[in-house]
Amino acid sequence: MSHCGRSWKDVLRDNVTDWVRLADYLELSAEQRRHIVAIRRFPLNIPLRLASKIAKGNLDDPLFKQFVPTTAENVEQAGFDCDPIGDTASRKSPKLLHKYRGRALLLCTSACAMHCRYCFRQHFDYDVKDKLFQAELEVIRHDPTITEVILSGGDPLSLSDHYLEALMQALAAIPHVKRLRFHTRFPIGIPERLDDSFLRLFDNLDLAVWFVIHSNHPRELDDDVLAALKRLQRKGVVILNQWVLLRGVNDDVEVLAELCEKMVNHAIFPYYLHQLDRTLGVGHFEVPEAEGQALIKALMTRLPGYAVPKYVREVAGEASKTML
């Protein structure tokens, strides 16, 4: 689905947020609709590009499972809570997390281009009152061990170019900050975000820039998405992908292999395959670690080493990701 000539903000306004509208479009039966729930805290929000890729009449479609809230989210399971990876304990200021030596993470915004049903920050208490980052920049300026800043959220590409440029230049002015990393899912649903205005932000930026996108399934990487990411690569930006092992979405070696090959064929590096963060309401997505390890072993027999992601879990309080 191409939105040629339209601004990314116009495309974003077309996001599907009404589950009845989506159910009508997907031609769901009355029985199928009983599985969909309206969740005010974390409501349905899916770009039209992704909604159009969902197979009609199929609740088992991997894109449907990722984005449409169902009754499975109301099932409480032991071991699942609102802060599974210790974000709260690592909060050094309202918008700054500092978990790992050498790098800090800026929570740029609570807004996203889409609401993934397994999101580990869906219960997070964002500071949405102040759009500026003075307190966070001050912490970074006074900690010379921080050489890399990660822009996350929410999704940093939800911010306007004006805000992003000011933030990026402020970070570039800190002598010990050498690398800037974006964590974003925006281009997967709205590749129009990587427009000329945004790409110009990198022309005179004195930082090494890395993009970590988030794609869970090969159907997400269509020609428009890959073309937009190629424009970013031409700016010298390195692109990696991290994704989550999800029951009924990508817990299959054929799906994982297709995704990995599609990425490396477009110079996108498979980075991390995450074990599900045990956030409240996402237990139906969990795949046992033994199954994940078997999938990685199978991938190693059919793909070159650089095309196989690291299989990891994030454990609250640990000094790094835990390899599985």
C-alpha contacts under 8 A as a table, 3 or more apart, distances in Angstrom:
res1	aa1	res2	aa2	distance
1	M	49	R	5.91
1	M	52	S	7.82
2	S	224	D	7.07
3	H	6	R	5.79
3	H	11	V	7.31
3	H	192	E	7.65
6	R	10	D	6.41
6	R	11	V	6.79
6	R	192	E	7.85
7	S	10	D	5.30
7	S	11	V	6.44
7	S	192	E	6.78
7	S	193	R	7.77
8	W	11	V	4.98
8	W	12	L	6.05
8	W	190	I	6.83
8	W	191	P	7.89
8	W	192	E	5.00
8	W	193	R	5.03
9	K	12	L	4.97
9	K	13	R	6.36
10	D	13	R	5.21
10	D	14	D	6.93
11	V	14	D	5.37
11	V	15	N	7.32
11	V	190	I	7.13
11	V	192	E	7.81
12	L	15	N	5.52
12	L	47	P	6.80
12	L	113	A	7.03
12	L	190	I	7.18
14	D	47	P	6.96
14	D	48	L	6.39
15	N	45	N	6.34
15	N	46	I	5.42
15	N	47	P	4.35
15	N	48	L	5.40
16	V	19	W	7.63
16	V	21	R	7.67
16	V	22	L	6.89
16	V	44	L	7.39
16	V	45	N	5.73
16	V	46	I	5.29
16	V	47	P	6.18
16	V	48	L	6.21
16	V	51	A	7.60
17	T	43	P	7.27
17	T	44	L	5.11
17	T	45	N	4.78
17	T	46	I	6.79
18	D	21	R	5.36
18	D	22	L	6.46
18	D	44	L	7.01
19	W	22	L	4.92
19	W	23	A	5.95
19	W	36	I	7.76
19	W	38	A	7.50
19	W	44	L	6.81
19	W	68	V	7.98
20	V	23	A	4.96
20	V	24	D	6.07
21	R	24	D	5.19
21	R	25	Y	6.23
22	L	25	Y	5.02
22	L	26	L	6.10
22	L	51	A	7.79
23	A	26	L	5.05
23	A	27	E	6.00
23	A	28	L	5.37
23	A	33	R	6.97
24	D	27	E	5.00
24	D	28	L	6.40
25	Y	28	L	7.93
25	Y	56	K	7.70
26	L	54	I	7.57
26	L	55	A	7.23
26	L	56	K	4.39
26	L	57	G	5.68
27	E	56	K	5.98
27	E	57	G	5.53
28	L	31	E	7.99
28	L	32	Q	5.78
28	L	33	R	6.31
28	L	56	K	7.31
28	L	57	G	5.02
28	L	58	N	7.78
29	S	32	Q	5.12
29	S	33	R	6.24
29	S	57	G	7.46
30	A	33	R	5.13
30	A	34	R	6.63
31	E	34	R	5.43
31	E	35	H	7.56
32	Q	35	H	5.75
32	Q	36	I	7.60
32	Q	59	L	7.37
33	R	36	I	5.42
34	R	37	V	7.66
35	H	70	T	5.29
35	H	71	T	5.46
36	I	68	V	7.17
36	I	69	P	5.85
36	I	70	T	4.28
36	I	71	T	6.13
37	V	69	P	5.72
37	V	70	T	5.16
37	V	71	T	5.93
38	A	43	P	6.48
38	A	44	L	7.43
38	A	69	P	6.97
39	I	42	F	5.64
39	I	43	P	4.93
39	I	44	L	7.50
39	I	69	P	7.22
40	R	43	P	5.14
42	F	115	H	7.26
42	F	122	Q	6.57
43	P	69	P	7.54
43	P	115	H	7.36
44	L	67	F	6.97
44	L	68	V	6.14
44	L	69	P	6.51
44	L	115	H	6.49
45	N	67	F	7.38
45	N	113	A	7.65
45	N	114	M	5.11
45	N	115	H	5.24
46	I	50	L	6.68
46	I	51	A	6.43
46	I	67	F	6.54
46	I	113	A	7.31
46	I	114	M	4.87
46	I	115	H	6.54
46	I	189	G	7.86
47	P	50	L	5.49
47	P	51	A	6.30
47	P	113	A	6.98
47	P	114	M	6.44
47	P	189	G	5.52
47	P	190	I	6.89
48	L	51	A	4.90
48	L	52	S	5.97
48	L	189	G	7.77
49	R	52	S	5.40
49	R	53	K	6.84
49	R	189	G	5.99
49	R	190	I	7.31
50	L	53	K	5.25
50	L	54	I	6.98
50	L	63	L	7.38
50	L	189	G	5.95
50	L	220	E	7.23
51	A	54	I	5.54
51	A	63	L	7.81
51	A	64	F	7.93
53	K	63	L	7.48
53	K	219	R	7.68
54	I	58	N	7.99
54	I	61	D	6.37
54	I	62	P	7.86
54	I	63	L	5.81
54	I	64	F	6.03
55	A	58	N	5.84
55	A	61	D	6.19
58	N	61	D	5.59
58	N	64	F	7.97
59	L	64	F	6.32
59	L	65	K	7.04
60	D	64	F	6.94
60	D	65	K	6.56
60	D	248	G	7.16
61	D	64	F	5.19
61	D	65	K	6.31
61	D	249	V	7.72
62	P	65	K	5.18
62	P	66	Q	6.38
62	P	217	H	7.63
62	P	248	G	6.47
62	P	249	V	4.47
62	P	250	N	7.61
63	L	66	Q	5.10
63	L	67	F	6.40
63	L	249	V	7.47
64	F	67	F	5.55
64	F	68	V	5.57
65	K	68	V	5.99
65	K	69	P	7.97
65	K	117	R	7.87
65	K	248	G	7.63
65	K	249	V	7.08
66	Q	116	C	5.67
66	Q	117	R	5.66
66	Q	118	Y	7.28
66	Q	249	V	7.51
67	F	114	M	7.80
67	F	115	H	6.31
67	F	116	C	5.12
67	F	117	R	5.53
68	V	117	R	6.98
69	P	73	E	7.01
69	P	117	R	6.47
70	T	73	E	5.99
71	T	74	N	5.53
71	T	75	V	7.43
72	A	75	V	5.54
72	A	281	G	7.39
72	A	282	V	7.85
72	A	284	H	6.55
73	E	76	E	7.82
73	E	281	G	4.37
73	E	282	V	6.03
73	E	283	G	7.82
73	E	284	H	7.71
74	N	281	G	6.06
75	V	281	G	6.40
75	V	283	G	7.93
76	E	80	F	7.79
76	E	280	L	7.21
76	E	281	G	6.34
76	E	283	G	7.93
77	Q	80	F	6.05
77	Q	280	L	7.82
77	Q	281	G	7.76
77	Q	283	G	6.66
79	G	278	R	7.03
80	F	84	P	7.09
80	F	278	R	4.82
80	F	279	T	5.20
80	F	280	L	4.87
80	F	281	G	7.45
80	F	282	V	7.98
80	F	283	G	7.38
81	D	84	P	5.87
81	D	278	R	6.64
81	D	279	T	5.11
81	D	280	L	4.56
82	C	120	F	7.95
82	C	121	R	7.96
82	C	123	H	5.58
82	C	124	F	7.31
82	C	279	T	5.52
82	C	280	L	5.50
83	D	86	G	5.74
83	D	87	D	6.51
83	D	88	T	7.19
83	D	120	F	7.55
83	D	121	R	7.60
83	D	123	H	7.47
83	D	124	F	7.32
83	D	279	T	6.70
84	P	87	D	7.95
84	P	120	F	7.37
84	P	277	D	6.22
84	P	278	R	5.63
84	P	279	T	5.75
84	P	315	V	7.99
84	P	316	A	7.01
85	I	277	D	7.08
85	I	314	E	6.25
85	I	315	V	5.79
85	I	316	A	4.46
85	I	317	G	7.90
86	G	89	A	5.50
86	G	90	S	6.57
86	G	315	V	7.89
86	G	316	A	4.65
86	G	317	G	6.68
87	D	90	S	5.31
87	D	91	R	6.39
87	D	97	L	6.87
87	D	316	A	7.91
88	T	91	R	5.39
90	S	97	L	5.26
90	S	98	H	5.46
90	S	99	K	5.64
91	R	94	P	6.81
91	R	95	K	7.42
91	R	96	L	5.74
91	R	97	L	4.47
91	R	98	H	6.51
92	K	95	K	7.84
92	K	96	L	5.56
92	K	97	L	5.79
92	K	98	H	6.53
92	K	139	V	7.95
93	S	96	L	5.16
93	S	97	L	7.40
93	S	135	A	6.73
93	S	136	E	6.26
94	P	126	Y	7.74
94	P	127	D	6.03
94	P	136	E	7.79
95	K	106	L	5.66
95	K	107	L	4.85
95	K	108	C	6.90
95	K	126	Y	7.71
95	K	127	D	6.81
95	K	133	F	7.52
95	K	136	E	6.52
96	L	104	A	6.94
96	L	105	L	5.71
96	L	106	L	4.78
96	L	107	L	6.13
96	L	136	E	5.84
97	L	104	A	5.88
97	L	105	L	5.05
97	L	106	L	6.49
97	L	107	L	7.64
98	H	101	R	7.81
98	H	103	R	6.95
98	H	104	A	4.69
98	H	105	L	6.32
99	K	103	R	7.84
99	K	104	A	7.01
99	K	317	G	7.63
99	K	319	A	7.07
100	Y	103	R	6.00
100	Y	104	A	7.16
100	Y	319	A	5.73
100	Y	320	S	6.38
101	R	145	T	7.19
101	R	146	I	7.27
101	R	319	A	7.59
102	G	145	T	5.29
102	G	146	I	4.36
102	G	147	T	5.38
102	G	148	E	6.31
103	R	145	T	7.91
103	R	146	I	5.09
103	R	147	T	6.00
103	R	148	E	4.61
103	R	149	V	5.60
103	R	150	I	7.22
104	A	146	I	6.61
104	A	148	E	6.61
104	A	149	V	5.11
104	A	150	I	6.13
105	L	149	V	5.79
105	L	150	I	4.53
105	L	151	L	6.03
105	L	152	S	6.65
106	L	136	E	7.61
106	L	149	V	7.09
106	L	150	I	5.98
106	L	151	L	5.06
106	L	152	S	5.86
106	L	153	G	7.22
107	L	110	S	7.53
107	L	151	L	6.58
107	L	152	S	5.19
107	L	153	G	4.34
107	L	154	G	7.00
107	L	156	P	7.90
108	C	151	L	6.33
108	C	152	S	5.93
108	C	153	G	5.25
108	C	154	G	7.08
108	C	155	D	7.23
108	C	156	P	5.52
108	C	159	L	7.79
109	T	126	Y	7.71
109	T	128	V	7.15
109	T	131	K	7.91
109	T	152	S	7.69
109	T	153	G	5.10
109	T	154	G	5.27
109	T	155	D	6.50
109	T	156	P	6.42
109	T	158	S	7.39
109	T	159	L	7.35
110	S	126	Y	6.16
110	S	128	V	7.08
110	S	153	G	5.60
110	S	154	G	4.24
110	S	155	D	7.14
111	A	153	G	7.30
111	A	154	G	4.90
111	A	155	D	6.13
111	A	158	S	6.14
112	C	115	H	6.78
112	C	153	G	7.82
112	C	154	G	5.07
112	C	155	D	4.94
112	C	158	S	6.13
112	C	186	F	7.33
113	A	155	D	7.24
113	A	158	S	6.87
113	A	185	R	7.41
113	A	186	F	5.46
113	A	189	G	7.09
113	A	190	I	7.42
114	M	186	F	7.66
114	M	189	G	7.54
115	H	119	C	7.43
116	C	119	C	5.42
117	R	282	V	7.24
118	Y	276	L	7.91
118	Y	279	T	7.41
118	Y	281	G	7.93
118	Y	282	V	5.42
118	Y	285	F	7.34
119	C	122	Q	5.53
119	C	279	T	7.57
120	F	123	H	7.55
120	F	277	D	6.06
120	F	278	R	7.47
120	F	279	T	5.48
121	R	124	F	4.93
121	R	154	G	7.99
127	D	130	D	6.93
128	V	131	K	6.84
130	D	133	F	7.88
133	F	136	E	5.28
133	F	137	L	6.05
133	F	167	L	7.73
134	Q	137	L	5.19
134	Q	138	E	6.09
135	A	138	E	5.14
135	A	139	V	6.42
136	E	139	V	5.22
136	E	140	I	6.36
137	L	140	I	5.09
137	L	141	R	6.04
137	L	170	A	7.76
137	L	171	L	7.36
138	E	141	R	5.09
138	E	142	H	6.34
139	V	142	H	5.38
139	V	143	D	6.42
140	I	143	D	5.26
140	I	144	P	7.48
140	I	146	I	6.60
141	R	144	P	7.00
141	R	174	I	6.19
143	D	146	I	5.95
144	P	147	T	7.22
144	P	176	H	5.77
145	T	176	H	7.60
146	I	149	V	7.36
146	I	176	H	6.91
146	I	177	V	6.41
147	T	176	H	5.53
147	T	177	V	4.21
147	T	178	K	5.33
147	T	179	R	6.44
148	E	177	V	5.64
148	E	178	K	6.00
148	E	179	R	4.61
148	E	180	L	5.78
148	E	181	R	7.30
149	V	177	V	7.25
149	V	179	R	6.52
149	V	180	L	5.21
149	V	181	R	6.19
150	I	180	L	6.05
150	I	181	R	4.58
150	I	182	F	5.79
150	I	183	H	7.01
151	L	156	P	5.93
151	L	180	L	7.58
151	L	181	R	6.07
151	L	182	F	4.88
151	L	183	H	6.08
152	S	155	D	5.50
152	S	156	P	5.41
152	S	182	F	6.44
152	S	183	H	5.18
152	S	184	T	6.97
153	G	156	P	6.06
154	G	158	S	7.93
155	D	158	S	5.61
155	D	159	L	7.99
155	D	183	H	7.10
155	D	184	T	5.53
155	D	185	R	7.04
155	D	186	F	7.01
156	P	159	L	5.77
156	P	164	L	7.98
156	P	182	F	7.18
156	P	183	H	7.35
156	P	184	T	6.73
157	L	160	S	7.34
157	L	184	T	6.89
157	L	186	F	6.50
157	L	193	R	7.43
158	S	186	F	7.75
159	L	163	Y	6.27
159	L	164	L	6.37
160	S	163	Y	5.45
160	S	164	L	6.25
161	D	164	L	4.96
161	D	165	E	5.82
161	D	197	S	7.26
161	D	198	F	6.05
161	D	201	L	7.76
162	H	165	E	5.36
162	H	166	A	6.42
163	Y	166	A	5.30
163	Y	167	L	6.24
164	L	167	L	5.12
164	L	168	M	5.94
165	E	168	M	5.11
165	E	169	Q	6.03
165	E	201	L	6.19
166	A	169	Q	5.36
166	A	170	A	6.12
167	L	170	A	5.10
167	L	171	L	6.25
168	M	171	L	5.19
168	M	172	A	6.15
168	M	205	L	7.75
169	Q	172	A	4.92
169	Q	173	A	6.21
169	Q	205	L	7.07
170	A	173	A	5.22
170	A	174	I	7.00
171	L	174	I	5.46
171	L	177	V	6.80
172	A	175	P	7.29
172	A	177	V	6.67
172	A	178	K	7.57
172	A	205	L	7.00
172	A	206	D	6.07
172	A	207	L	6.22
174	I	177	V	5.66
175	P	178	K	7.55
177	V	180	L	7.95
177	V	207	L	7.84
178	K	207	L	5.48
178	K	208	A	6.42
179	R	207	L	5.33
179	R	208	A	4.71
179	R	209	V	5.93
179	R	210	W	7.60
180	L	207	L	6.39
180	L	208	A	6.15
180	L	209	V	4.92
180	L	210	W	6.30
181	R	209	V	5.79
181	R	210	W	4.67
181	R	211	F	5.66
181	R	212	V	7.18
182	F	209	V	7.89
182	F	210	W	6.37
182	F	211	F	4.80
182	F	212	V	5.94
182	F	213	I	7.93
183	H	211	F	6.28
183	H	212	V	4.90
183	H	213	I	5.97
183	H	214	H	7.79
184	T	187	P	7.37
184	T	211	F	7.51
184	T	212	V	6.38
184	T	213	I	5.02
184	T	214	H	6.45
185	R	188	I	5.64
185	R	189	G	7.30
185	R	213	I	5.48
185	R	214	H	5.03
185	R	215	S	7.22
186	F	189	G	5.70
186	F	190	I	5.71
186	F	191	P	6.96
186	F	193	R	7.31
187	P	190	I	4.94
187	P	191	P	4.03
187	P	192	E	7.26
187	P	193	R	6.49
187	P	194	L	7.10
187	P	213	I	7.78
187	P	225	V	6.35
187	P	228	A	7.62
187	P	229	L	7.66
188	I	191	P	6.16
188	I	213	I	7.95
188	I	214	H	7.56
188	I	215	S	6.89
188	I	220	E	6.28
188	I	221	L	6.75
188	I	225	V	6.05
189	G	220	E	7.82
189	G	225	V	7.95
190	I	193	R	6.00
190	I	225	V	7.89
191	P	194	L	5.89
191	P	224	D	6.81
191	P	225	V	5.29
191	P	228	A	5.85
191	P	229	L	7.88
192	E	195	D	5.89
192	E	228	A	7.39
193	R	198	F	7.43
194	L	198	F	5.91
194	L	199	L	6.48
194	L	228	A	6.14
194	L	229	L	7.62
194	L	231	R	7.89
194	L	232	L	7.31
195	D	198	F	5.40
195	D	199	L	6.20
196	D	199	L	5.11
196	D	200	R	6.16
197	S	200	R	5.38
197	S	201	L	7.10
198	F	201	L	5.54
198	F	202	F	7.93
199	L	202	F	5.91
199	L	203	D	7.48
199	L	232	L	6.82
199	L	235	K	7.48
200	R	203	D	5.29
201	L	204	N	7.15
201	L	205	L	7.10
202	F	205	L	5.15
202	F	235	K	7.08
203	D	235	K	7.55
208	A	237	V	7.78
209	V	236	G	7.89
209	V	237	V	5.49
209	V	238	V	6.85
210	W	237	V	5.66
210	W	238	V	4.95
210	W	239	I	6.05
210	W	240	L	7.69
211	F	237	V	6.83
211	F	238	V	6.10
211	F	239	I	4.73
211	F	240	L	6.17
212	V	239	I	5.80
212	V	240	L	4.69
212	V	241	N	5.29
212	V	242	Q	6.60
213	I	239	I	7.12
213	I	240	L	6.19
213	I	241	N	4.82
213	I	242	Q	6.38
214	H	241	N	5.47
214	H	242	Q	5.21
214	H	243	W	5.44
215	S	218	P	7.59
215	S	220	E	6.52
215	S	221	L	7.46
215	S	241	N	6.67
215	S	242	Q	6.97
215	S	243	W	5.83
216	N	220	E	7.49
216	N	243	W	5.28
216	N	244	V	6.46
216	N	245	L	7.78
216	N	249	V	7.66
216	N	250	N	6.82
216	N	259	L	7.82
217	H	220	E	5.74
217	H	221	L	7.73
217	H	249	V	7.19
217	H	250	N	6.39
217	H	255	V	6.97
217	H	256	L	7.52
217	H	259	L	6.13
218	P	221	L	5.59
218	P	255	V	7.10
218	P	258	E	6.37
218	P	259	L	4.57
218	P	262	K	7.14
219	R	222	D	6.53
221	L	225	V	5.78
221	L	226	L	6.27
221	L	262	K	7.98
222	D	225	V	5.37
222	D	226	L	6.26
223	D	226	L	5.16
223	D	227	A	5.99
224	D	227	A	5.12
224	D	228	A	6.17
225	V	228	A	5.24
225	V	229	L	6.29
226	L	229	L	5.08
226	L	230	K	6.12
226	L	266	H	7.40
227	A	230	K	5.00
227	A	231	R	6.51
228	A	231	R	5.26
228	A	232	L	6.70
229	L	232	L	5.04
229	L	233	Q	6.29
230	K	233	Q	4.90
230	K	234	R	6.27
230	K	266	H	7.79
231	R	234	R	5.17
231	R	235	K	6.89
232	L	235	K	5.32
232	L	236	G	7.20
232	L	237	V	6.03
233	Q	236	G	5.21
233	Q	237	V	4.84
233	Q	238	V	6.28
233	Q	239	I	7.15
234	R	237	V	7.10
238	V	268	I	7.78
239	I	267	A	7.65
239	I	268	I	5.30
239	I	269	F	6.55
240	L	268	I	5.30
240	L	269	F	4.53
240	L	270	P	5.89
240	L	271	Y	5.78
241	N	268	I	6.78
241	N	269	F	6.11
241	N	270	P	5.10
241	N	271	Y	5.41
241	N	272	Y	7.03
242	Q	270	P	6.60
242	Q	271	Y	5.34
242	Q	272	Y	4.61
242	Q	273	L	5.87
242	Q	274	H	7.37
243	W	272	Y	6.38
243	W	273	L	5.11
243	W	274	H	6.00
244	V	273	L	5.50
244	V	274	H	4.58
244	V	275	Q	6.13
244	V	276	L	6.10
245	L	249	V	7.84
245	L	250	N	6.25
245	L	251	D	6.24
245	L	273	L	6.39
245	L	274	H	6.02
245	L	275	Q	5.76
245	L	276	L	6.34
245	L	286	E	7.66
245	L	287	V	6.86
245	L	292	G	7.45
246	L	249	V	5.33
246	L	250	N	5.72
246	L	251	D	6.02
246	L	276	L	7.11
246	L	285	F	5.04
246	L	286	E	6.10
246	L	287	V	6.39
247	R	250	N	6.68
247	R	251	D	5.62
247	R	284	H	7.16
247	R	285	F	4.62
247	R	286	E	5.82
247	R	287	V	5.61
248	G	251	D	6.30
248	G	285	F	7.41
250	N	253	V	7.87
250	N	255	V	5.81
250	N	256	L	6.22
251	D	255	V	7.59
251	D	256	L	7.52
251	D	287	V	7.39
251	D	292	G	7.60
251	D	295	L	7.72
252	D	255	V	5.42
252	D	256	L	6.26
252	D	295	L	7.23
253	V	256	L	5.07
253	V	257	A	5.87
253	V	295	L	5.79
253	V	298	A	6.89
253	V	299	L	6.76
254	E	257	A	5.16
254	E	258	E	6.10
255	V	258	E	5.20
255	V	259	L	6.21
256	L	259	L	5.12
256	L	260	C	6.11
256	L	299	L	7.79
257	A	260	C	5.12
257	A	261	E	6.04
257	A	299	L	6.44
257	A	303	L	7.55
258	E	261	E	5.23
258	E	262	K	6.04
259	L	262	K	5.17
259	L	263	M	6.24
260	C	263	M	5.14
260	C	264	V	6.30
260	C	270	P	6.31
260	C	307	A	5.88
260	C	308	V	7.03
261	E	264	V	5.27
261	E	265	N	5.92
261	E	303	L	7.90
261	E	307	A	6.91
262	K	265	N	5.21
262	K	266	H	6.58
263	M	266	H	5.31
263	M	267	A	6.32
263	M	268	I	4.77
263	M	269	F	6.45
263	M	270	P	6.94
264	V	267	A	4.73
264	V	268	I	5.13
264	V	269	F	5.90
264	V	270	P	7.44
264	V	307	A	6.36
265	N	268	I	7.48
269	F	306	Y	7.37
269	F	307	A	6.84
270	P	306	Y	7.53
270	P	307	A	5.90
270	P	308	V	6.34
270	P	309	P	4.99
271	Y	308	V	7.97
271	Y	309	P	5.00
271	Y	310	K	6.23
272	Y	309	P	5.17
272	Y	310	K	4.89
272	Y	311	Y	5.98
272	Y	312	V	6.67
273	L	309	P	5.81
273	L	310	K	5.93
273	L	311	Y	4.78
273	L	312	V	6.27
274	H	277	D	7.91
274	H	311	Y	5.94
274	H	312	V	5.10
274	H	313	R	5.74
274	H	314	E	7.87
275	Q	286	E	7.90
275	Q	287	V	7.69
275	Q	289	E	7.28
275	Q	292	G	7.87
275	Q	311	Y	7.16
275	Q	312	V	6.01
275	Q	313	R	5.08
275	Q	314	E	7.88
276	L	285	F	7.46
276	L	286	E	5.97
276	L	287	V	7.61
276	L	313	R	7.51
277	D	313	R	7.60
277	D	314	E	7.33
278	R	282	V	6.85
278	R	283	G	6.96
279	T	282	V	5.92
279	T	283	G	7.73
280	L	283	G	7.48
281	G	284	H	7.91
282	V	285	F	5.78
282	V	286	E	7.41
283	G	286	E	5.46
287	V	291	E	6.69
287	V	292	G	6.89
288	P	291	E	5.43
288	P	292	G	6.56
289	E	292	G	4.92
289	E	293	Q	6.11
289	E	324	L	7.48
290	A	293	Q	5.10
290	A	294	A	6.25
291	E	294	A	5.08
291	E	295	L	6.26
292	G	295	L	5.07
292	G	296	I	6.34
292	G	311	Y	7.71
293	Q	296	I	5.16
293	Q	297	K	6.22
293	Q	311	Y	7.57
293	Q	324	L	6.95
294	A	297	K	5.05
294	A	298	A	6.21
295	L	298	A	5.08
295	L	299	L	6.22
296	I	299	L	5.00
296	I	300	M	6.27
296	I	308	V	7.33
296	I	309	P	7.90
296	I	311	Y	7.35
297	K	300	M	5.16
297	K	301	T	6.79
298	A	301	T	5.38
298	A	302	R	6.96
299	L	302	R	5.40
299	L	303	L	5.88
299	L	308	V	6.54
300	M	303	L	5.56
300	M	304	P	7.02
300	M	305	G	6.74
300	M	308	V	6.53
303	L	307	A	6.03
303	L	308	V	6.75
304	P	307	A	5.47
304	P	308	V	7.01
305	G	308	V	5.49
306	Y	309	P	7.64
310	K	323	M	7.17
311	Y	323	M	6.03
311	Y	324	L	5.54
312	V	321	K	6.18
312	V	322	T	5.38
312	V	323	M	4.54
312	V	324	L	5.28
313	R	321	K	5.98
313	R	322	T	5.18
313	R	323	M	6.58
313	R	324	L	6.90
314	E	318	E	7.85
314	E	320	S	7.64
314	E	321	K	5.01
314	E	322	T	6.06
315	V	318	E	5.73
315	V	321	K	6.90
315	V	322	T	6.93
318	E	321	K	7.22
